[in-house]
């Protein structure tokens, strides 16, 4: 009899613990934790949200691949699917969620942060790492370096909101300040890429949506306030995706974009027309990365953008 009672008690305890764990995971706070010495992860309960790679990341399986740092990968969907790619075979230097320009002029020398030639981003320090019941905030300071000389101060802030039933918002603020010399930025001629970029994991059925509707072809040097890419990232028949929303106060709003169906959304600012930024004066760009379930149409995404606009 006592053995039976003990067995029943054990079963009840285990069941209660399992239920409690489920509830804890559902309502757990955000959590930062080191993935390794080069990467910091963010979770909501048991669900991974993103990894910020502050140290140098290499690809030992690909000879001659380009090391990189100061970017987000993986970026996860609401069901744990990996949305982003790093070291893709078609463009080795693409790297998750990142910000870079192909044409950077300092004095009479030109550099390429897009493909990391002659200039690179390096982590400097953590500024903010805060958690509340509704959001997690991560702010870091990076530098742009030419050899050992820091030429640009870069501050990156992520405000990661708690997921809703069908979406999650990540607000991104990027601030730069040239240090000693004016710095000129420009995008790729005829394409405009250069600025904020989201490289998706390559799949077979990408759908790109812009405010005018579905984009059947790639778009270059095209102005819009947002763009979205959806795919079957996790399994056949299960679509999900992410959009980049441009803040209405963004410089030269709306900026020009480049979108590629192999898996790239690129905000091209300042685009094909170069702009020079003086030393000691900062400039800022703000965006929202809006992650969602299902394949959505332009009207649904526009509604989410308008909510961001009213924030």
C-alpha positions as CSV (number, residue, x, y, z in Angstrom):
1,X,0.0,0.0,0.0
2,X,2.7,2.4,1.0
3,X,4.6,1.6,-2.2
4,X,1.5,2.4,-4.3
5,X,1.0,5.7,-2.4
6,X,4.6,6.6,-2.9
7,X,4.4,5.8,-6.6
8,X,1.3,7.9,-7.0
9,X,3.0,10.8,-5.2
10,X,6.0,10.6,-7.4
11,X,3.9,10.6,-10.5
12,X,2.0,13.7,-9.3
13,X,5.2,15.5,-8.4
14,X,6.7,14.8,-11.8
15,X,3.5,15.9,-13.6
16,X,3.4,19.1,-11.5
17,X,7.1,19.8,-12.2
18,X,6.5,19.3,-15.9
19,X,3.5,21.7,-15.9
20,X,5.4,24.2,-13.9
21,X,8.3,24.0,-16.3
22,X,6.0,24.6,-19.3
23,X,4.5,27.6,-17.6
24,X,7.9,29.0,-16.6
25,X,9.1,28.7,-20.2
26,X,6.0,30.4,-21.4
27,X,6.4,33.4,-19.1
28,X,10.1,33.4,-18.4
29,X,12.1,36.5,-18.5
30,X,14.6,37.3,-21.2
31,X,18.1,35.9,-20.6
32,X,21.5,36.8,-21.9
33,X,24.2,34.1,-21.9
34,X,27.5,33.6,-23.6
35,X,27.4,31.1,-26.4
36,X,31.2,31.1,-26.6
37,X,34.0,33.6,-26.1
38,X,33.0,35.4,-29.3
39,X,29.2,35.4,-29.2
40,X,26.4,36.5,-26.8
41,X,23.0,34.9,-27.0
42,X,19.6,36.1,-26.0
43,X,16.7,33.8,-25.0
44,X,13.1,34.3,-24.0
45,X,12.4,31.4,-21.7
46,X,13.7,28.3,-23.6
47,X,13.4,30.0,-27.0
48,X,16.5,31.4,-28.7
49,X,16.1,34.8,-30.2
50,X,19.4,36.0,-31.6
51,X,23.2,35.8,-31.2
52,X,25.3,38.9,-31.4
53,X,28.8,38.0,-32.6
54,X,31.2,40.5,-30.9
55,X,34.4,38.6,-31.5
56,X,35.9,37.4,-34.7
57,X,34.0,34.6,-36.4
58,X,35.7,32.3,-39.0
59,X,34.6,29.4,-41.1
60,X,37.1,26.6,-40.8
61,X,35.3,24.5,-43.4
62,X,35.8,27.1,-46.2
63,X,39.3,27.9,-47.2
64,X,39.9,31.5,-47.8
65,X,36.6,32.6,-46.2
66,X,36.5,36.1,-44.8
67,X,36.6,36.5,-41.0
68,X,34.0,39.0,-39.6
69,X,32.6,40.4,-36.3
70,X,30.0,42.8,-34.9
71,X,26.8,41.3,-36.5
72,X,23.8,39.1,-35.6
73,X,23.6,35.4,-36.6
74,X,21.6,33.4,-36.0
75,X,18.4,35.4,-35.9
76,X,15.6,33.1,-35.0
77,X,11.9,32.9,-36.0
78,X,9.1,32.5,-33.5
79,X,9.2,28.7,-33.7
80,X,13.0,28.4,-33.4
81,X,13.7,28.4,-37.1
82,X,17.0,30.0,-38.2
83,X,16.2,32.9,-40.5
84,X,19.7,34.1,-41.3
85,X,22.8,32.7,-43.1
86,X,26.5,33.3,-42.5
87,X,29.3,32.5,-45.0
88,X,26.8,31.6,-47.8
89,X,28.4,29.9,-50.8
90,X,27.1,32.5,-53.2
91,X,28.5,35.5,-51.2
92,X,30.9,34.5,-48.6
93,X,31.0,37.9,-46.9
94,X,27.3,38.1,-46.3
95,X,26.6,37.7,-42.6
96,X,23.2,37.6,-41.0
97,X,21.9,40.9,-39.9
98,X,24.8,43.4,-40.5
99,X,25.5,47.0,-41.6
100,X,28.3,47.8,-44.0
101,X,29.2,49.8,-47.1
102,X,31.1,48.8,-50.2
103,X,32.6,52.3,-50.8
104,X,34.1,54.1,-47.8
105,X,36.5,57.0,-48.6
106,X,38.9,58.4,-46.0
107,X,41.2,61.1,-47.4
108,X,42.2,59.7,-50.8
109,X,41.9,56.0,-49.9
110,X,38.9,53.9,-50.5
111,X,37.9,50.9,-48.4
112,X,35.2,48.2,-48.5
113,X,33.5,47.2,-45.3
114,X,30.8,45.2,-47.3
115,X,33.4,42.5,-48.2
116,X,35.8,43.5,-45.4
117,X,38.7,44.7,-47.5
118,X,41.1,47.2,-45.9
119,X,38.7,48.0,-43.1
120,X,36.9,46.0,-40.4
121,X,34.6,46.4,-37.4
122,X,35.9,45.5,-33.9
123,X,34.0,45.3,-30.7
124,X,35.1,47.9,-28.1
125,X,32.8,47.5,-25.0
126,X,29.4,46.6,-23.7
127,X,27.3,49.7,-22.8
128,X,24.0,48.3,-21.8
129,X,22.6,44.8,-21.1
130,X,19.2,45.2,-19.5
131,X,16.2,42.9,-19.0
132,X,12.6,43.7,-18.0
133,X,9.4,41.8,-18.2
134,X,8.6,43.2,-21.6
135,X,11.9,43.7,-23.4
136,X,15.7,43.2,-23.5
137,X,18.1,45.9,-24.4
138,X,21.6,45.4,-25.7
139,X,23.9,48.3,-26.5
140,X,27.5,48.0,-27.7
141,X,30.3,50.2,-28.9
142,X,32.3,49.1,-31.9
143,X,35.0,50.7,-34.0
144,X,35.9,50.8,-37.6
145,X,39.6,50.1,-38.0
146,X,42.1,50.6,-40.8
147,X,45.0,48.5,-39.6
148,X,45.4,49.6,-36.0
149,X,43.8,53.0,-36.4
150,X,40.2,53.5,-35.3
151,X,38.5,55.8,-37.9
152,X,34.8,55.5,-36.9
153,X,33.0,55.1,-33.6
154,X,29.9,52.9,-33.9
155,X,27.2,52.4,-31.3
156,X,24.6,49.7,-31.9
157,X,21.5,49.3,-29.7
158,X,18.9,46.4,-29.9
159,X,15.6,46.7,-28.1
160,X,14.0,43.2,-28.3
161,X,10.3,43.2,-27.5
162,X,8.4,40.2,-26.0
163,X,6.8,38.1,-28.7
164,X,3.1,38.5,-29.5
165,X,0.9,35.7,-30.8
166,X,2.2,36.0,-34.3
167,X,5.1,38.4,-34.4
168,X,8.1,39.9,-32.6
169,X,9.7,43.4,-33.0
170,X,13.4,44.2,-32.6
171,X,14.2,47.9,-32.7
172,X,17.6,48.7,-34.0
173,X,19.5,52.0,-33.6
174,X,22.8,52.6,-35.3
175,X,24.9,55.7,-34.6
176,X,28.3,56.5,-36.2
177,X,30.8,59.3,-35.5
178,X,33.9,59.8,-37.7
179,X,36.9,60.3,-35.4
180,X,39.8,62.3,-37.1
181,X,38.9,62.6,-40.8
182,X,35.7,63.1,-42.9
183,X,34.3,59.8,-44.1
184,X,32.4,59.4,-47.3
185,X,29.9,56.6,-47.7
186,X,28.2,55.4,-50.9
187,X,26.4,52.3,-52.2
188,X,27.1,50.1,-55.2
189,X,26.6,52.0,-58.5
190,X,23.4,50.8,-60.2
191,X,22.4,48.6,-57.2
192,X,22.5,50.9,-54.2
193,X,23.3,48.3,-51.6
194,X,25.3,49.5,-48.6
195,X,23.8,50.2,-45.2
196,X,21.6,47.8,-43.2
197,X,21.4,44.2,-44.6
198,X,19.5,41.1,-43.7
199,X,20.9,37.9,-45.3
200,X,18.4,35.1,-45.1
201,X,19.1,31.4,-45.1
202,X,18.8,30.3,-48.7
203,X,15.7,28.2,-49.5
204,X,13.7,27.4,-52.6
205,X,10.5,29.4,-52.3
206,X,11.3,33.0,-51.3
207,X,8.5,35.5,-51.5
208,X,9.5,39.2,-51.3
209,X,6.8,41.7,-50.4
210,X,7.1,45.5,-50.7
211,X,4.4,48.2,-50.1
212,X,3.2,47.7,-53.7
213,X,2.7,44.0,-53.2
214,X,4.6,40.9,-54.2
215,X,7.8,41.5,-56.1
216,X,8.2,38.9,-58.8
217,X,11.7,40.1,-59.7
218,X,14.7,41.5,-57.8
219,X,14.6,45.2,-57.2
220,X,17.5,47.6,-57.3
221,X,17.7,51.4,-56.5
222,X,14.0,51.3,-55.5
223,X,12.5,53.5,-52.8
224,X,10.2,52.1,-50.2
225,X,9.6,52.3,-46.4
226,X,9.8,48.5,-45.8
227,X,10.4,45.2,-47.4
228,X,9.7,41.6,-46.3
229,X,11.0,38.2,-47.2
230,X,9.1,34.9,-46.3
231,X,10.2,31.3,-46.8
232,X,9.7,27.7,-45.6
233,X,12.5,28.1,-43.2
234,X,11.6,25.2,-40.9
235,X,9.6,22.7,-42.9
236,X,7.6,22.4,-46.1
237,X,4.3,24.2,-45.9
238,X,5.3,26.3,-42.9
239,X,6.0,29.8,-44.0
240,X,7.6,32.5,-41.8
241,X,9.6,35.6,-42.4
242,X,11.0,39.0,-41.4
243,X,10.7,42.6,-42.6
244,X,12.9,45.6,-42.2
245,X,10.9,48.7,-41.3
246,X,12.6,52.1,-41.9
247,X,11.9,54.8,-39.3
248,X,10.1,57.7,-40.8
249,X,12.8,60.1,-39.4
250,X,15.5,58.2,-41.3
251,X,17.8,60.4,-43.3
252,X,16.6,60.8,-46.9
253,X,13.4,58.9,-46.2
254,X,12.5,56.7,-47.9
255,X,15.8,55.3,-48.8
256,X,16.6,53.2,-51.9
257,X,16.8,49.4,-51.5
258,X,18.1,46.3,-53.2
259,X,16.2,43.0,-52.8
260,X,17.4,39.6,-54.0
261,X,15.4,36.4,-54.1
262,X,18.4,34.4,-53.2
263,X,17.8,35.9,-49.8
264,X,18.9,39.5,-49.3
265,X,17.1,42.7,-48.2
266,X,19.5,45.6,-48.3
267,X,18.6,49.2,-47.3
268,X,20.8,51.4,-49.5
269,X,21.6,54.5,-47.7
270,X,22.9,57.0,-48.7
271,X,22.6,54.9,-51.8
272,X,24.4,55.7,-55.1
273,X,24.8,59.4,-54.2
274,X,27.8,59.6,-51.9
275,X,27.6,61.6,-48.6
276,X,30.5,62.9,-46.5
277,X,30.3,63.0,-42.7
278,X,32.5,65.4,-40.8
279,X,34.7,64.2,-37.8
280,X,33.2,64.6,-34.4
281,X,29.6,64.8,-35.5
282,X,27.4,61.7,-35.1
283,X,24.6,60.5,-37.4
284,X,21.9,57.9,-36.6
285,X,19.7,55.5,-38.5
286,X,16.8,53.6,-36.8
287,X,15.0,50.5,-38.0
288,X,12.7,47.7,-36.8
289,X,13.2,44.1,-37.7
290,X,9.7,42.6,-37.6
291,X,9.6,38.8,-37.4
292,X,6.4,36.9,-38.1
293,X,4.7,33.6,-38.7
294,X,3.0,32.8,-42.0
295,X,3.2,34.4,-45.5
296,X,1.6,37.8,-45.1
297,X,0.3,40.1,-47.8
298,X,1.3,43.8,-48.2
299,X,-1.8,45.1,-46.4
300,X,-1.0,43.1,-43.2
301,X,2.7,44.2,-43.2
302,X,1.7,47.8,-43.9
303,X,-0.6,47.7,-40.8
304,X,2.4,46.6,-38.7
305,X,4.5,49.3,-40.2
306,X,1.9,51.9,-39.3
307,X,1.9,50.7,-35.7
308,X,5.7,51.1,-35.7
309,X,5.3,54.6,-37.3
310,X,2.9,55.6,-34.4
311,X,5.3,54.3,-31.7
